[in-house]
Amino acid sequence: MSPALNFCSVCGHAITLRTPHRDNRERACCDHCGAIHYVNPRMVVGTVPVWGEQVLLCRRAIEPRRNYWTLPAGFLEVDESVATGATRETDEEAGARIVLGPLFTMLDVVHVHQVHLFYRAELLDIDFAPGEESLEVQLFHEANIPWDDLAFRTVSTTLRHFFADRLRGHFELHTAAIDWSPKAAIAIAASVSAVP
């Protein structure tokens, strides 16, 4: 279910949750003005910035997951392309100048209504510095990645794909769904218990 909405943003009256005519799920509906408030997933965009054999990571200065390491990424803004947003976030969080490469991972984070998109990128130089949302920015070889201190599962998933593809000498687009909702947990438990 989508995040809670109590009042109509069109007329200010209370909304009700119901399935509109010819729809297939509950929506926040205003019975006063007839508005239907659709809630869609939010896009998080970022990069895997590379310098030689190293990857650039940022240590978060904000919640959630303050003090944990992440790839430079953040929410896509209205009126910008996904590629522009990924480049902007890399500059804002890491002060890094990049040449943007191809899309590398597209990860549905179902339980928080997000889609995370990471591009491969080459650093133009090592003149980077933490932005307002980062405590520090550092280059890491694969052997030194702080795996236990990574902020998000999408970051660890993306990094694991990156190093595996680099080892194979061939990069491809990776997609997956990450869902920690109670409904998904029940489905996973049921599928595991069905295995002989």
C-alpha atoms as one frame of an Amber mdcrd trajectory, in Angstrom:
protein
   0.000   0.000   0.000   1.139   3.532  -0.728   2.215   5.986   2.013  -0.641
   7.430   4.101  -2.423  10.515   2.805  -5.064  12.134   4.995  -6.242  15.202
   3.093  -6.827  16.037  -0.542  -4.125  18.278  -2.014  -6.708  19.703  -4.442
  -9.529  20.783  -2.104  -8.291  20.010   1.427 -11.097  17.622   2.372 -10.462
  14.271   4.055  -9.683  11.401   1.726 -10.797   7.795   1.893  -8.988   4.656
   0.813 -10.993   2.742  -1.756 -10.646   1.092  -5.133 -11.854   3.514  -7.816
 -14.144   2.325 -10.608 -12.173   0.331 -13.211  -9.042   0.251 -11.034  -7.402
  -2.763  -9.390  -6.080  -1.422  -6.069  -6.895   0.951  -3.251  -6.131   4.614
  -3.846  -6.415   7.797  -1.798  -9.683   9.211  -3.130 -11.415  12.476  -2.390
 -15.174  12.006  -2.245 -15.648  15.794  -2.222 -13.900  16.846  -5.468 -13.337
  13.427  -7.059  -9.534  13.621  -7.170  -7.632  10.343  -7.092  -4.158  10.665
  -5.598  -1.808   8.201  -7.274   1.479   7.474  -5.509   4.294   6.194  -7.689
   7.762   4.893  -6.810  10.519   7.462  -6.304  13.665   7.229  -8.391  17.096
   7.157  -6.739  19.944   7.742  -9.188  23.690   7.457  -8.763  26.993   6.198
 -10.086  29.811   3.728  -9.570  32.704   6.191 -10.025  35.962   4.436 -10.912
  39.585   5.575 -10.868  41.834   2.824 -12.201  41.157  -0.221 -10.016  39.379
   1.775  -7.296  35.769   2.796  -6.639  34.738   6.054  -4.970  32.491   5.770
  -1.904  30.954   8.401   0.380  30.405   8.098   4.141  26.934   9.446   4.874
  26.503  12.566   7.017  22.706  12.230   7.165  20.071   9.708   8.167  19.118
   7.126   7.243  22.311   5.135   7.818  24.525   8.020   8.954  28.229   7.048
   9.144  27.755   4.190   6.692  29.365   4.073   3.249  27.458   4.429   0.006
  27.857   5.119  -3.672  27.035   8.740  -4.548  23.296   8.758  -5.208  20.065
  10.536  -4.349  16.536  11.297  -5.456  15.881  12.301  -9.044  14.519  15.838
  -9.344  11.572  16.896 -11.473  12.650  18.215 -14.888  15.956  16.324 -15.084
  16.894  13.147 -16.912  18.077  10.071 -15.019  21.594  10.553 -16.410  21.648
  14.239 -15.436  20.439  13.368 -11.941  23.115  10.702 -11.471  25.829  13.136
 -12.547  24.443  15.885 -10.285  24.301  13.568  -7.261  27.899  12.476  -7.846
  28.987  16.109  -7.846  26.831  17.058  -4.832  27.829  14.144  -2.600  31.426
  13.582  -3.667  32.502  16.756  -5.458  33.557  14.425  -8.264  33.753  15.160
 -11.975  32.904  12.149 -14.110  32.350  10.822 -17.580  29.049   8.979 -17.314
  28.997   5.464 -18.705  26.103   3.075 -19.345  23.322   2.170 -16.947  24.596
  -0.684 -14.788  21.976  -1.688 -12.191  18.237  -1.112 -11.918  16.968  -2.306
  -8.548  13.337  -2.188  -7.433  13.190  -1.515  -3.684   9.560  -2.463  -3.336
   9.069  -2.092   0.429  10.070   1.607   0.383   8.460   2.469  -2.974  11.746
   3.248  -4.757  13.700   2.273  -7.851  17.512   2.648  -7.626  19.476   3.201
 -10.845  23.285   3.211 -10.921  25.490   4.117 -13.884  29.107   3.145 -14.385
  31.304   6.252 -14.461  34.950   7.203 -14.886  36.449   9.867 -12.654  38.122
  12.660 -14.617  40.538  13.353 -11.761  40.951  12.688  -8.036  40.119  16.242
  -7.014  37.011  15.259  -5.030  35.673  16.353  -1.651  32.677  15.546   0.561
  29.509  17.519  -0.035  26.993  18.524   2.637  25.522  15.020   2.847  28.890
  13.242   3.142  31.351  13.048   6.040  34.174  11.833   3.818  34.861  10.514
   0.345  37.433   7.829  -0.363  38.706   5.541  -3.115  38.637   1.802  -2.319
  40.205  -1.234  -3.946  37.870  -4.242  -3.979  39.790  -5.898  -1.120  39.225
  -2.860   1.105  35.515  -2.223   0.487  33.854  -1.820   3.935  31.222  -4.496
   3.164  29.867  -4.613   6.722  29.502  -0.835   6.804  27.675  -0.259   3.526
  24.522   1.799   3.945  22.103   0.037   1.627  21.538  -3.342   0.052  21.315
  -1.726  -3.384  24.865  -0.409  -2.919  26.302  -3.799  -1.921  24.387  -5.500
  -4.753  25.678  -2.989  -7.294  29.275  -3.283  -6.061  29.190  -7.092  -6.104
  27.923  -7.040  -9.699  30.558  -4.477 -10.632  33.508  -6.476  -9.299  32.162
  -9.750 -10.727  31.684  -8.191 -14.176  35.112  -6.559 -14.055  36.692  -9.922
 -13.236  34.897 -11.504 -16.230  35.987  -8.623 -18.449  32.416  -7.934 -19.550
  29.876  -5.505 -18.067  26.142  -5.932 -18.480  22.933  -4.417 -17.142  21.716
  -6.035 -13.904  18.132  -5.880 -12.650  16.569  -7.232  -9.465  13.803  -6.624
  -6.949  14.535  -6.141  -3.265  11.448  -6.500  -1.090  11.589  -6.707   2.701
   7.857  -6.181   3.222   5.975  -8.616   5.509   4.051  -9.948   2.495   7.309
 -10.730   0.656   8.793 -12.370   3.753   5.764 -14.666   4.009   6.059 -15.566
   0.311   9.788 -16.316   0.669   9.163 -18.442   3.794   6.432 -20.376   1.973
   8.680 -21.049  -1.029  11.540 -22.191   1.216   9.301 -24.525   3.222   7.991
 -26.049  -0.017  11.488 -27.179  -1.034  11.959 -30.896  -0.140
